[in-house]
Amino acid sequence: MNSSLIGKIEKAHRYAQEPERIRLDAIEATFHGGHDDYVVALKGGHWSCTCHTFASHSIGGTCSHIMAMQRILGTMLDEEAKYGAGDAVAAP
Ligand SMILES: [Zn+2]
């Protein structure tokens, strides 16, 4: 292994400890919910989910799957994506 590659690997280890360096702009994930699998997506700061709660707008355009993603991804989301979609629970 050459010294240049070793340097890159060391840098990657440091970066991996600093997730705030990363901002996720778009995501699509399969969320294994309590009853079914749902597709949760983030695009342009806006979340969507294929579950019934999200589709019905019953809690202001969010759902437990989106709220969980916001908690898990936390520092890697910009402010809009972190607290957006009417997530009153996670908002400061
Ligand atoms: Zn959902």
PDB file of the backbone (N, CA, C, O) and the ligand in Angstrom, with CONECT records:
HET     ZN  A 101       1
ATOM      1  N   MET A   1       0.849  -1.198   0.000  1.00  0.00           N
ATOM      2  CA  MET A   1       0.000   0.000   0.000  1.00  0.00           C
ATOM      3  C   MET A   1       0.885   1.250   0.000  1.00  0.00           C
ATOM      4  O   MET A   1       1.794   1.363   0.823  1.00  0.00           O
ATOM      5  N   ASN A   2       0.628   2.182  -0.911  1.00  0.00           N
ATOM      6  CA  ASN A   2       1.487   3.374  -0.928  1.00  0.00           C
ATOM      7  C   ASN A   2       1.069   4.390   0.133  1.00  0.00           C
ATOM      8  O   ASN A   2      -0.043   4.342   0.660  1.00  0.00           O
ATOM      9  N   SER A   3       1.986   5.309   0.433  1.00  0.00           N
ATOM     10  CA  SER A   3       1.759   6.252   1.541  1.00  0.00           C
ATOM     11  C   SER A   3       0.585   7.190   1.253  1.00  0.00           C
ATOM     12  O   SER A   3      -0.078   7.652   2.182  1.00  0.00           O
ATOM     13  N   SER A   4       0.331   7.468  -0.001  1.00  0.00           N
ATOM     14  CA  SER A   4      -0.783   8.343  -0.358  1.00  0.00           C
ATOM     15  C   SER A   4      -2.118   7.700   0.020  1.00  0.00           C
ATOM     16  O   SER A   4      -3.011   8.363   0.548  1.00  0.00           O
ATOM     17  N   LEU A   5      -2.239   6.415  -0.253  1.00  0.00           N
ATOM     18  CA  LEU A   5      -3.479   5.700   0.084  1.00  0.00           C
ATOM     19  C   LEU A   5      -3.648   5.601   1.604  1.00  0.00           C
ATOM     20  O   LEU A   5      -4.757   5.734   2.122  1.00  0.00           O
ATOM     21  N   ILE A   6      -2.549   5.370   2.303  1.00  0.00           N
ATOM     22  CA  ILE A   6      -2.611   5.296   3.768  1.00  0.00           C
ATOM     23  C   ILE A   6      -3.108   6.629   4.333  1.00  0.00           C
ATOM     24  O   ILE A   6      -3.922   6.656   5.256  1.00  0.00           O
ATOM     25  N   GLY A   7      -2.608   7.732   3.770  1.00  0.00           N
ATOM     26  CA  GLY A   7      -3.054   9.058   4.197  1.00  0.00           C
ATOM     27  C   GLY A   7      -4.545   9.249   3.984  1.00  0.00           C
ATOM     28  O   GLY A   7      -5.231   9.816   4.835  1.00  0.00           O
ATOM     29  N   LYS A   8      -5.045   8.779   2.856  1.00  0.00           N
ATOM     30  CA  LYS A   8      -6.483   8.904   2.552  1.00  0.00           C
ATOM     31  C   LYS A   8      -7.322   8.082   3.536  1.00  0.00           C
ATOM     32  O   LYS A   8      -8.382   8.520   3.985  1.00  0.00           O
ATOM     33  N   ILE A   9      -6.839   6.910   3.854  1.00  0.00           N
ATOM     34  CA  ILE A   9      -7.574   6.049   4.792  1.00  0.00           C
ATOM     35  C   ILE A   9      -7.617   6.687   6.180  1.00  0.00           C
ATOM     36  O   ILE A   9      -8.650   6.664   6.849  1.00  0.00           O
ATOM     37  N   GLU A  10      -6.486   7.257   6.609  1.00  0.00           N
ATOM     38  CA  GLU A  10      -6.463   7.937   7.914  1.00  0.00           C
ATOM     39  C   GLU A  10      -7.436   9.104   7.940  1.00  0.00           C
ATOM     40  O   GLU A  10      -8.132   9.328   8.930  1.00  0.00           O
ATOM     41  N   LYS A  11      -7.477   9.850   6.828  1.00  0.00           N
ATOM     42  CA  LYS A  11      -8.388  10.979   6.716  1.00  0.00           C
ATOM     43  C   LYS A  11      -9.846  10.490   6.770  1.00  0.00           C
ATOM     44  O   LYS A  11     -10.691  11.109   7.416  1.00  0.00           O
ATOM     45  N   ALA A  12     -10.121   9.395   6.097  1.00  0.00           N
ATOM     46  CA  ALA A  12     -11.474   8.829   6.094  1.00  0.00           C
ATOM     47  C   ALA A  12     -11.903   8.438   7.503  1.00  0.00           C
ATOM     48  O   ALA A  12     -13.060   8.629   7.879  1.00  0.00           O
ATOM     49  N   HIS A  13     -10.976   7.892   8.280  1.00  0.00           N
ATOM     50  CA  HIS A  13     -11.293   7.537   9.670  1.00  0.00           C
ATOM     51  C   HIS A  13     -11.634   8.776  10.484  1.00  0.00           C
ATOM     52  O   HIS A  13     -12.560   8.754  11.295  1.00  0.00           O
ATOM     53  N   ARG A  14     -10.887   9.861  10.269  1.00  0.00           N
ATOM     54  CA  ARG A  14     -11.194  11.121  10.977  1.00  0.00           C
ATOM     55  C   ARG A  14     -12.553  11.649  10.545  1.00  0.00           C
ATOM     56  O   ARG A  14     -13.372  12.026  11.383  1.00  0.00           O
ATOM     57  N   TYR A  15     -12.794  11.676   9.246  1.00  0.00           N
ATOM     58  CA  TYR A  15     -14.067  12.190   8.724  1.00  0.00           C
ATOM     59  C   TYR A  15     -15.244  11.378   9.248  1.00  0.00           C
ATOM     60  O   TYR A  15     -16.311  11.927   9.522  1.00  0.00           O
ATOM     61  N   ALA A  16     -15.047  10.085   9.384  1.00  0.00           N
ATOM     62  CA  ALA A  16     -16.140   9.218   9.844  1.00  0.00           C
ATOM     63  C   ALA A  16     -16.574   9.550  11.275  1.00  0.00           C
ATOM     64  O   ALA A  16     -17.682   9.208  11.688  1.00  0.00           O
ATOM     65  N   GLN A  17     -15.693  10.217  12.025  1.00  0.00           N
ATOM     66  CA  GLN A  17     -16.040  10.655  13.386  1.00  0.00           C
ATOM     67  C   GLN A  17     -16.729  12.016  13.392  1.00  0.00           C
ATOM     68  O   GLN A  17     -17.139  12.504  14.446  1.00  0.00           O
ATOM     69  N   GLU A  18     -16.858  12.634  12.205  1.00  0.00           N
ATOM     70  CA  GLU A  18     -17.393  13.995  12.113  1.00  0.00           C
ATOM     71  C   GLU A  18     -18.545  14.049  11.110  1.00  0.00           C
ATOM     72  O   GLU A  18     -18.422  14.659  10.048  1.00  0.00           O
ATOM     73  N   PRO A  19     -19.685  13.398  11.457  1.00  0.00           N
ATOM     74  CA  PRO A  19     -20.804  13.325  10.511  1.00  0.00           C
ATOM     75  C   PRO A  19     -21.387  14.686  10.140  1.00  0.00           C
ATOM     76  O   PRO A  19     -22.075  14.818   9.128  1.00  0.00           O
ATOM     77  N   GLU A  20     -21.103  15.720  10.982  1.00  0.00           N
ATOM     78  CA  GLU A  20     -21.623  17.057  10.672  1.00  0.00           C
ATOM     79  C   GLU A  20     -21.007  17.622   9.393  1.00  0.00           C
ATOM     80  O   GLU A  20     -21.497  18.619   8.861  1.00  0.00           O
ATOM     81  N   ARG A  21     -19.936  16.997   8.892  1.00  0.00           N
ATOM     82  CA  ARG A  21     -19.351  17.415   7.611  1.00  0.00           C
ATOM     83  C   ARG A  21     -20.238  17.037   6.424  1.00  0.00           C
ATOM     84  O   ARG A  21     -20.105  17.578   5.327  1.00  0.00           O
ATOM     85  N   ILE A  22     -21.143  16.097   6.676  1.00  0.00           N
ATOM     86  CA  ILE A  22     -21.956  15.555   5.579  1.00  0.00           C
ATOM     87  C   ILE A  22     -23.356  16.141   5.621  1.00  0.00           C
ATOM     88  O   ILE A  22     -23.987  16.178   6.677  1.00  0.00           O
ATOM     89  N   ARG A  23     -23.842  16.599   4.475  1.00  0.00           N
ATOM     90  CA  ARG A  23     -25.231  17.038   4.380  1.00  0.00           C
ATOM     91  C   ARG A  23     -25.922  16.189   3.327  1.00  0.00           C
ATOM     92  O   ARG A  23     -25.561  16.208   2.151  1.00  0.00           O
ATOM     93  N   LEU A  24     -26.917  15.448   3.774  1.00  0.00           N
ATOM     94  CA  LEU A  24     -27.658  14.591   2.854  1.00  0.00           C
ATOM     95  C   LEU A  24     -28.664  15.437   2.083  1.00  0.00           C
ATOM     96  O   LEU A  24     -29.511  16.102   2.679  1.00  0.00           O
ATOM     97  N   ASP A  25     -28.569  15.410   0.771  1.00  0.00           N
ATOM     98  CA  ASP A  25     -29.469  16.210  -0.079  1.00  0.00           C
ATOM     99  C   ASP A  25     -30.655  15.390  -0.557  1.00  0.00           C
ATOM    100  O   ASP A  25     -31.742  15.923  -0.777  1.00  0.00           O
ATOM    101  N   ALA A  26     -30.442  14.108  -0.714  1.00  0.00           N
ATOM    102  CA  ALA A  26     -31.514  13.234  -1.182  1.00  0.00           C
ATOM    103  C   ALA A  26     -31.301  11.837  -0.623  1.00  0.00           C
ATOM    104  O   ALA A  26     -30.175  11.349  -0.535  1.00  0.00           O
ATOM    105  N   ILE A  27     -32.392  11.212  -0.253  1.00  0.00           N
ATOM    106  CA  ILE A  27     -32.342   9.862   0.311  1.00  0.00           C
ATOM    107  C   ILE A  27     -33.570   9.114  -0.175  1.00  0.00           C
ATOM    108  O   ILE A  27     -34.632   9.706  -0.364  1.00  0.00           O
ATOM    109  N   GLU A  28     -33.425   7.833  -0.374  1.00  0.00           N
ATOM    110  CA  GLU A  28     -34.605   6.992  -0.538  1.00  0.00           C
ATOM    111  C   GLU A  28     -34.304   5.712   0.224  1.00  0.00           C
ATOM    112  O   GLU A  28     -33.290   5.055  -0.010  1.00  0.00           O
ATOM    113  N   ALA A  29     -35.200   5.369   1.137  1.00  0.00           N
ATOM    114  CA  ALA A  29     -34.939   4.215   1.988  1.00  0.00           C
ATOM    115  C   ALA A  29     -36.198   3.378   2.181  1.00  0.00           C
ATOM    116  O   ALA A  29     -37.315   3.896   2.158  1.00  0.00           O
ATOM    117  N   THR A  30     -36.003   2.096   2.367  1.00  0.00           N
ATOM    118  CA  THR A  30     -37.114   1.226   2.733  1.00  0.00           C
ATOM    119  C   THR A  30     -37.135   1.135   4.251  1.00  0.00           C
ATOM    120  O   THR A  30     -36.147   0.751   4.878  1.00  0.00           O
ATOM    121  N   PHE A  31     -38.275   1.493   4.833  1.00  0.00           N
ATOM    122  CA  PHE A  31     -38.416   1.517   6.287  1.00  0.00           C
ATOM    123  C   PHE A  31     -39.299   0.343   6.689  1.00  0.00           C
ATOM    124  O   PHE A  31     -40.449   0.246   6.261  1.00  0.00           O
ATOM    125  N   HIS A  32     -38.761  -0.539   7.506  1.00  0.00           N
ATOM    126  CA  HIS A  32     -39.522  -1.691   7.958  1.00  0.00           C
ATOM    127  C   HIS A  32     -40.350  -1.272   9.169  1.00  0.00           C
ATOM    128  O   HIS A  32     -39.875  -1.311  10.304  1.00  0.00           O
ATOM    129  N   GLY A  33     -41.581  -0.876   8.916  1.00  0.00           N
ATOM    130  CA  GLY A  33     -42.454  -0.398   9.996  1.00  0.00           C
ATOM    131  C   GLY A  33     -43.091  -1.530  10.762  1.00  0.00           C
ATOM    132  O   GLY A  33     -42.799  -2.700  10.517  1.00  0.00           O
ATOM    133  N   GLY A  34     -43.971  -1.180  11.699  1.00  0.00           N
ATOM    134  CA  GLY A  34     -44.625  -2.176  12.530  1.00  0.00           C
ATOM    135  C   GLY A  34     -45.584  -3.075  11.765  1.00  0.00           C
ATOM    136  O   GLY A  34     -45.777  -4.235  12.127  1.00  0.00           O
ATOM    137  N   HIS A  35     -46.182  -2.543  10.712  1.00  0.00           N
ATOM    138  CA  HIS A  35     -47.179  -3.302   9.953  1.00  0.00           C
ATOM    139  C   HIS A  35     -46.736  -3.664   8.548  1.00  0.00           C
ATOM    140  O   HIS A  35     -47.183  -4.666   7.989  1.00  0.00           O
ATOM    141  N   ASP A  36     -45.856  -2.848   7.974  1.00  0.00           N
ATOM    142  CA  ASP A  36     -45.516  -3.028   6.569  1.00  0.00           C
ATOM    143  C   ASP A  36     -44.184  -2.324   6.289  1.00  0.00           C
ATOM    144  O   ASP A  36     -43.633  -1.647   7.157  1.00  0.00           O
ATOM    145  N   ASP A  37     -43.678  -2.495   5.061  1.00  0.00           N
ATOM    146  CA  ASP A  37     -42.496  -1.749   4.643  1.00  0.00           C
ATOM    147  C   ASP A  37     -42.950  -0.489   3.903  1.00  0.00           C
ATOM    148  O   ASP A  37     -43.886  -0.533   3.104  1.00  0.00           O
ATOM    149  N   TYR A  38     -42.280   0.632   4.175  1.00  0.00           N
ATOM    150  CA  TYR A  38     -42.631   1.894   3.529  1.00  0.00           C
ATOM    151  C   TYR A  38     -41.391   2.491   2.882  1.00  0.00           C
ATOM    152  O   TYR A  38     -40.265   2.239   3.309  1.00  0.00           O
ATOM    153  N   VAL A  39     -41.620   3.286   1.844  1.00  0.00           N
ATOM    154  CA  VAL A  39     -40.507   3.982   1.212  1.00  0.00           C
ATOM    155  C   VAL A  39     -40.502   5.418   1.729  1.00  0.00           C
ATOM    156  O   VAL A  39     -41.439   6.181   1.497  1.00  0.00           O
ATOM    157  N   VAL A  40     -39.430   5.767   2.432  1.00  0.00           N
ATOM    158  CA  VAL A  40     -39.261   7.117   2.968  1.00  0.00           C
ATOM    159  C   VAL A  40     -38.231   7.820   2.096  1.00  0.00           C
ATOM    160  O   VAL A  40     -37.156   7.283   1.832  1.00  0.00           O
ATOM    161  N   ALA A  41     -38.569   9.021   1.652  1.00  0.00           N
ATOM    162  CA  ALA A  41     -37.660   9.745   0.761  1.00  0.00           C
ATOM    163  C   ALA A  41     -37.494  11.196   1.186  1.00  0.00           C
ATOM    164  O   ALA A  41     -38.412  11.821   1.717  1.00  0.00           O
ATOM    165  N   LEU A  42     -36.296  11.712   0.938  1.00  0.00           N
ATOM    166  CA  LEU A  42     -35.989  13.126   1.148  1.00  0.00           C
ATOM    167  C   LEU A  42     -35.484  13.666  -0.175  1.00  0.00           C
ATOM    168  O   LEU A  42     -34.566  13.112  -0.780  1.00  0.00           O
ATOM    169  N   LYS A  43     -36.100  14.762  -0.620  1.00  0.00           N
ATOM    170  CA  LYS A  43     -35.683  15.377  -1.875  1.00  0.00           C
ATOM    171  C   LYS A  43     -35.912  16.875  -1.769  1.00  0.00           C
ATOM    172  O   LYS A  43     -37.021  17.308  -1.455  1.00  0.00           O
ATOM    173  N   GLY A  44     -34.900  17.658  -2.023  1.00  0.00           N
ATOM    174  CA  GLY A  44     -35.022  19.112  -1.973  1.00  0.00           C
ATOM    175  C   GLY A  44     -35.522  19.630  -0.645  1.00  0.00           C
ATOM    176  O   GLY A  44     -36.271  20.606  -0.609  1.00  0.00           O
ATOM    177  N   GLY A  45     -35.122  18.996   0.459  1.00  0.00           N
ATOM    178  CA  GLY A  45     -35.523  19.445   1.790  1.00  0.00           C
ATOM    179  C   GLY A  45     -36.905  18.976   2.211  1.00  0.00           C
ATOM    180  O   GLY A  45     -37.354  19.298   3.311  1.00  0.00           O
ATOM    181  N   HIS A  46     -37.585  18.225   1.362  1.00  0.00           N
ATOM    182  CA  HIS A  46     -38.933  17.765   1.676  1.00  0.00           C
ATOM    183  C   HIS A  46     -38.996  16.247   1.790  1.00  0.00           C
ATOM    184  O   HIS A  46     -38.441  15.517   0.969  1.00  0.00           O
ATOM    185  N   TRP A  47     -39.679  15.798   2.819  1.00  0.00           N
ATOM    186  CA  TRP A  47     -39.823  14.381   3.078  1.00  0.00           C
ATOM    187  C   TRP A  47     -41.111  13.841   2.481  1.00  0.00           C
ATOM    188  O   TRP A  47     -42.088  14.568   2.301  1.00  0.00           O
ATOM    189  N   SER A  48     -41.092  12.565   2.182  1.00  0.00           N
ATOM    190  CA  SER A  48     -42.327  11.880   1.821  1.00  0.00           C
ATOM    191  C   SER A  48     -42.235  10.451   2.334  1.00  0.00           C
ATOM    192  O   SER A  48     -41.146   9.923   2.556  1.00  0.00           O
ATOM    193  N   CYS A  49     -43.402   9.836   2.518  1.00  0.00           N
ATOM    194  CA  CYS A  49     -43.453   8.457   2.984  1.00  0.00           C
ATOM    195  C   CYS A  49     -44.678   7.809   2.352  1.00  0.00           C
ATOM    196  O   CYS A  49     -45.677   8.481   2.095  1.00  0.00           O
ATOM    197  N   THR A  50     -44.602   6.529   2.105  1.00  0.00           N
ATOM    198  CA  THR A  50     -45.718   5.840   1.445  1.00  0.00           C
ATOM    199  C   THR A  50     -46.744   5.299   2.443  1.00  0.00           C
ATOM    200  O   THR A  50     -47.677   4.601   2.047  1.00  0.00           O
ATOM    201  N   CYS A  51     -46.586   5.611   3.727  1.00  0.00           N
ATOM    202  CA  CYS A  51     -47.525   5.076   4.717  1.00  0.00           C
ATOM    203  C   CYS A  51     -48.848   5.856   4.723  1.00  0.00           C
ATOM    204  O   CYS A  51     -48.954   6.935   4.139  1.00  0.00           O
ATOM    205  N   HIS A  52     -49.837   5.289   5.390  1.00  0.00           N
ATOM    206  CA  HIS A  52     -51.169   5.898   5.433  1.00  0.00           C
ATOM    207  C   HIS A  52     -51.185   7.208   6.215  1.00  0.00           C
ATOM    208  O   HIS A  52     -51.860   8.161   5.825  1.00  0.00           O
ATOM    209  N   THR A  53     -50.440   7.253   7.322  1.00  0.00           N
ATOM    210  CA  THR A  53     -50.418   8.477   8.136  1.00  0.00           C
ATOM    211  C   THR A  53     -49.924   9.668   7.322  1.00  0.00           C
ATOM    212  O   THR A  53     -50.509  10.750   7.378  1.00  0.00           O
ATOM    213  N   PHE A  54     -48.854   9.471   6.571  1.00  0.00           N
ATOM    214  CA  PHE A  54     -48.329  10.573   5.765  1.00  0.00           C
ATOM    215  C   PHE A  54     -49.332  10.958   4.686  1.00  0.00           C
ATOM    216  O   PHE A  54     -49.587  12.143   4.474  1.00  0.00           O
ATOM    217  N   ALA A  55     -49.897   9.982   4.009  1.00  0.00           N
ATOM    218  CA  ALA A  55     -50.836  10.247   2.917  1.00  0.00           C
ATOM    219  C   ALA A  55     -52.087  10.977   3.393  1.00  0.00           C
ATOM    220  O   ALA A  55     -52.652  11.783   2.654  1.00  0.00           O
ATOM    221  N   SER A  56     -52.522  10.703   4.617  1.00  0.00           N
ATOM    222  CA  SER A  56     -53.757  11.296   5.133  1.00  0.00           C
ATOM    223  C   SER A  56     -53.555  12.714   5.686  1.00  0.00           C
ATOM    224  O   SER A  56     -54.529  13.397   6.000  1.00  0.00           O
ATOM    225  N   HIS A  57     -52.292  13.162   5.806  1.00  0.00           N
ATOM    226  CA  HIS A  57     -51.970  14.484   6.364  1.00  0.00           C
ATOM    227  C   HIS A  57     -52.539  14.655   7.772  1.00  0.00           C
ATOM    228  O   HIS A  57     -52.749  15.782   8.222  1.00  0.00           O
ATOM    229  N   SER A  58     -52.788  13.551   8.465  1.00  0.00           N
ATOM    230  CA  SER A  58     -53.435  13.643   9.777  1.00  0.00           C
ATOM    231  C   SER A  58     -52.559  14.314  10.831  1.00  0.00           C
ATOM    232  O   SER A  58     -53.084  14.902  11.776  1.00  0.00           O
ATOM    233  N   ILE A  59     -51.238  14.239  10.689  1.00  0.00           N
ATOM    234  CA  ILE A  59     -50.376  14.944  11.657  1.00  0.00           C
ATOM    235  C   ILE A  59     -49.442  15.918  10.935  1.00  0.00           C
ATOM    236  O   ILE A  59     -48.256  16.017  11.250  1.00  0.00           O
ATOM    237  N   GLY A  60     -50.007  16.629   9.965  1.00  0.00           N
ATOM    238  CA  GLY A  60     -49.271  17.734   9.339  1.00  0.00           C
ATOM    239  C   GLY A  60     -48.128  17.340   8.428  1.00  0.00           C
ATOM    240  O   GLY A  60     -47.057  17.945   8.484  1.00  0.00           O
ATOM    241  N   GLY A  61     -48.336  16.334   7.587  1.00  0.00           N
ATOM    242  CA  GLY A  61     -47.337  15.991   6.580  1.00  0.00           C
ATOM    243  C   GLY A  61     -46.098  15.308   7.107  1.00  0.00           C
ATOM    244  O   GLY A  61     -45.030  15.396   6.503  1.00  0.00           O
ATOM    245  N   THR A  62     -46.232  14.633   8.220  1.00  0.00           N
ATOM    246  CA  THR A  62     -45.103  13.827   8.683  1.00  0.00           C
ATOM    247  C   THR A  62     -45.661  12.504   9.202  1.00  0.00           C
ATOM    248  O   THR A  62     -46.865  12.263   9.125  1.00  0.00           O
ATOM    249  N   CYS A  63     -44.814  11.675   9.712  1.00  0.00           N
ATOM    250  CA  CYS A  63     -45.232  10.378  10.256  1.00  0.00           C
ATOM    251  C   CYS A  63     -44.092   9.855  11.118  1.00  0.00           C
ATOM    252  O   CYS A  63     -43.009  10.440  11.151  1.00  0.00           O
ATOM    253  N   SER A  64     -44.335   8.769  11.805  1.00  0.00           N
ATOM    254  CA  SER A  64     -43.315   8.242  12.713  1.00  0.00           C
ATOM    255  C   SER A  64     -42.050   7.804  11.976  1.00  0.00           C
ATOM    256  O   SER A  64     -40.958   7.846  12.541  1.00  0.00           O
ATOM    257  N   HIS A  65     -42.194   7.380  10.704  1.00  0.00           N
ATOM    258  CA  HIS A  65     -41.028   6.933   9.929  1.00  0.00           C
ATOM    259  C   HIS A  65     -40.123   8.115   9.592  1.00  0.00           C
ATOM    260  O   HIS A  65     -38.901   8.026   9.709  1.00  0.00           O
ATOM    261  N   ILE A  66     -40.741   9.230   9.170  1.00  0.00           N
ATOM    262  CA  ILE A  66     -39.962  10.441   8.871  1.00  0.00           C
ATOM    263  C   ILE A  66     -39.316  10.975  10.151  1.00  0.00           C
ATOM    264  O   ILE A  66     -38.146  11.358  10.149  1.00  0.00           O
ATOM    265  N   MET A  67     -40.085  10.998  11.240  1.00  0.00           N
ATOM    266  CA  MET A  67     -39.531  11.485  12.511  1.00  0.00           C
ATOM    267  C   MET A  67     -38.341  10.644  12.951  1.00  0.00           C
ATOM    268  O   MET A  67     -37.356  11.174  13.463  1.00  0.00           O
ATOM    269  N   ALA A  68     -38.432   9.349  12.754  1.00  0.00           N
ATOM    270  CA  ALA A  68     -37.315   8.469  13.123  1.00  0.00           C
ATOM    271  C   ALA A  68     -36.095   8.755  12.252  1.00  0.00           C
ATOM    272  O   ALA A  68     -34.970   8.800  12.751  1.00  0.00           O
ATOM    273  N   MET A  69     -36.315   8.948  10.954  1.00  0.00           N
ATOM    274  CA  MET A  69     -35.197   9.261  10.049  1.00  0.00           C
ATOM    275  C   MET A  69     -34.539  10.579  10.465  1.00  0.00           C
ATOM    276  O   MET A  69     -33.314  10.697  10.435  1.00  0.00           O
ATOM    277  N   GLN A  70     -35.344  11.561  10.851  1.00  0.00           N
ATOM    278  CA  GLN A  70     -34.802  12.856  11.271  1.00  0.00           C
ATOM    279  C   GLN A  70     -33.945  12.704  12.525  1.00  0.00           C
ATOM    280  O   GLN A  70     -32.936  13.392  12.683  1.00  0.00           O
ATOM    281  N   ARG A  71     -34.350  11.806  13.406  1.00  0.00           N
ATOM    282  CA  ARG A  71     -33.567  11.577  14.628  1.00  0.00           C
ATOM    283  C   ARG A  71     -32.273  10.828  14.325  1.00  0.00           C
ATOM    284  O   ARG A  71     -31.213  11.157  14.856  1.00  0.00           O
ATOM    285  N   ILE A  72     -32.375   9.825  13.471  1.00  0.00           N
ATOM    286  CA  ILE A  72     -31.199   9.005  13.156  1.00  0.00           C
ATOM    287  C   ILE A  72     -30.157   9.816  12.385  1.00  0.00           C
ATOM    288  O   ILE A  72     -28.963   9.739  12.673  1.00  0.00           O
ATOM    289  N   LEU A  73     -30.615  10.589  11.409  1.00  0.00           N
ATOM    290  CA  LEU A  73     -29.690  11.293  10.516  1.00  0.00           C
ATOM    291  C   LEU A  73     -29.259  12.650  11.053  1.00  0.00           C
ATOM    292  O   LEU A  73     -28.257  13.219  10.619  1.00  0.00           O
ATOM    293  N   GLY A  74     -30.047  13.164  12.021  1.00  0.00           N
ATOM    294  CA  GLY A  74     -29.752  14.406  12.740  1.00  0.00           C
ATOM    295  C   GLY A  74     -28.779  15.383  12.104  1.00  0.00           C
ATOM    296  O   GLY A  74     -29.176  16.219  11.292  1.00  0.00           O
ATOM    297  N   THR A  75     -27.520  15.284  12.465  1.00  0.00           N
ATOM    298  CA  THR A  75     -26.525  16.271  12.059  1.00  0.00           C
ATOM    299  C   THR A  75     -26.252  16.289  10.563  1.00  0.00           C
ATOM    300  O   THR A  75     -25.654  17.238  10.056  1.00  0.00           O
ATOM    301  N   MET A  76     -26.681  15.252   9.850  1.00  0.00           N
ATOM    302  CA  MET A  76     -26.416  15.209   8.411  1.00  0.00           C
ATOM    303  C   MET A  76     -27.526  15.854   7.584  1.00  0.00           C
ATOM    304  O   MET A  76     -27.481  15.847   6.354  1.00  0.00           O
ATOM    305  N   LEU A  77     -28.532  16.418   8.282  1.00  0.00           N
ATOM    306  CA  LEU A  77     -29.633  17.075   7.582  1.00  0.00           C
ATOM    307  C   LEU A  77     -29.527  18.582   7.766  1.00  0.00           C
ATOM    308  O   LEU A  77     -29.106  19.051   8.823  1.00  0.00           O
ATOM    309  N   ASP A  78     -29.908  19.344   6.740  1.00  0.00           N
ATOM    310  CA  ASP A  78     -29.955  20.788   6.941  1.00  0.00           C
ATOM    311  C   ASP A  78     -31.194  21.115   7.784  1.00  0.00           C
ATOM    312  O   ASP A  78     -32.026  20.243   8.036  1.00  0.00           O
ATOM    313  N   GLU A  79     -31.309  22.361   8.213  1.00  0.00           N
ATOM    314  CA  GLU A  79     -32.380  22.727   9.154  1.00  0.00           C
ATOM    315  C   GLU A  79     -33.773  22.389   8.640  1.00  0.00           C
ATOM    316  O   GLU A  79     -34.621  21.908   9.391  1.00  0.00           O
ATOM    317  N   GLU A  80     -34.004  22.645   7.357  1.00  0.00           N
ATOM    318  CA  GLU A  80     -35.326  22.386   6.781  1.00  0.00           C
ATOM    319  C   GLU A  80     -35.660  20.892   6.848  1.00  0.00           C
ATOM    320  O   GLU A  80     -36.763  20.508   7.235  1.00  0.00           O
ATOM    321  N   ALA A  81     -34.706  20.075   6.472  1.00  0.00           N
ATOM    322  CA  ALA A  81     -34.949  18.630   6.456  1.00  0.00           C
ATOM    323  C   ALA A  81     -34.987  18.044   7.860  1.00  0.00           C
ATOM    324  O   ALA A  81     -35.633  17.024   8.100  1.00  0.00           O
ATOM    325  N   LYS A  82     -34.291  18.696   8.785  1.00  0.00           N
ATOM    326  CA  LYS A  82     -34.218  18.205  10.154  1.00  0.00           C
ATOM    327  C   LYS A  82     -35.524  18.436  10.904  1.00  0.00           C
ATOM    328  O   LYS A  82     -35.981  17.581  11.662  1.00  0.00           O
ATOM    329  N   TYR A  83     -36.116  19.603  10.681  1.00  0.00           N
ATOM    330  CA  TYR A  83     -37.308  19.959  11.431  1.00  0.00           C
ATOM    331  C   TYR A  83     -38.540  20.132  10.552  1.00  0.00           C
ATOM    332  O   TYR A  83     -39.623  20.437  11.050  1.00  0.00           O
ATOM    333  N   GLY A  84     -38.379  19.942   9.265  1.00  0.00           N
ATOM    334  CA  GLY A  84     -39.468  20.199   8.314  1.00  0.00           C
ATOM    335  C   GLY A  84     -40.601  19.209   8.399  1.00  0.00           C
ATOM    336  O   GLY A  84     -40.588  18.294   9.222  1.00  0.00           O
ATOM    337  N   ALA A  85     -41.580  19.399   7.544  1.00  0.00           N
ATOM    338  CA  ALA A  85     -42.747  18.537   7.431  1.00  0.00           C
ATOM    339  C   ALA A  85     -43.565  18.498   8.713  1.00  0.00           C
ATOM    340  O   ALA A  85     -44.167  17.474   9.036  1.00  0.00           O
ATOM    341  N   GLY A  86     -43.589  19.621   9.453  1.00  0.00           N
ATOM    342  CA  GLY A  86     -44.447  19.740  10.621  1.00  0.00           C
ATOM    343  C   GLY A  86     -44.082  18.803  11.761  1.00  0.00           C
ATOM    344  O   GLY A  86     -44.948  18.377  12.524  1.00  0.00           O
ATOM    345  N   ASP A  87     -42.810  18.486  11.874  1.00  0.00           N
ATOM    346  CA  ASP A  87     -42.372  17.600  12.941  1.00  0.00           C
ATOM    347  C   ASP A  87     -42.265  18.362  14.266  1.00  0.00           C
ATOM    348  O   ASP A  87     -41.186  18.802  14.663  1.00  0.00           O
ATOM    349  N   ALA A  88     -43.397  18.502  14.929  1.00  0.00           N
ATOM    350  CA  ALA A  88     -43.448  19.291  16.163  1.00  0.00           C
ATOM    351  C   ALA A  88     -42.676  18.624  17.293  1.00  0.00           C
ATOM    352  O   ALA A  88     -42.245  19.292  18.233  1.00  0.00           O
ATOM    353  N   VAL A  89     -42.501  17.323  17.205  1.00  0.00           N
ATOM    354  CA  VAL A  89     -41.823  16.582  18.274  1.00  0.00           C
ATOM    355  C   VAL A  89     -40.311  16.886  18.288  1.00  0.00           C
ATOM    356  O   VAL A  89     -39.728  17.125  19.346  1.00  0.00           O
ATOM    357  N   ALA A  90     -39.689  16.873  17.099  1.00  0.00           N
ATOM    358  CA  ALA A  90     -38.242  17.068  17.024  1.00  0.00           C
ATOM    359  C   ALA A  90     -37.845  18.549  16.989  1.00  0.00           C
ATOM    360  O   ALA A  90     -36.682  18.881  17.219  1.00  0.00           O
ATOM    361  N   ALA A  91     -38.794  19.432  16.705  1.00  0.00           N
ATOM    362  CA  ALA A  91     -38.455  20.848  16.592  1.00  0.00           C
ATOM    363  C   ALA A  91     -38.006  21.416  17.936  1.00  0.00           C
ATOM    364  O   ALA A  91     -38.493  20.979  18.978  1.00  0.00           O
ATOM    365  N   PRO A  92     -37.089  22.382  17.929  1.00  0.00           N
ATOM    366  CA  PRO A  92     -36.589  22.943  19.182  1.00  0.00           C
ATOM    367  C   PRO A  92     -37.625  23.814  19.899  1.00  0.00           C
ATOM    368  O   PRO A  92     -37.344  24.354  20.969  1.00  0.00           O
TER     369      PRO A  92
HETATM  370 ZN    ZN A 101     -44.520   6.928   7.236  1.00  0.00          ZN2+
END
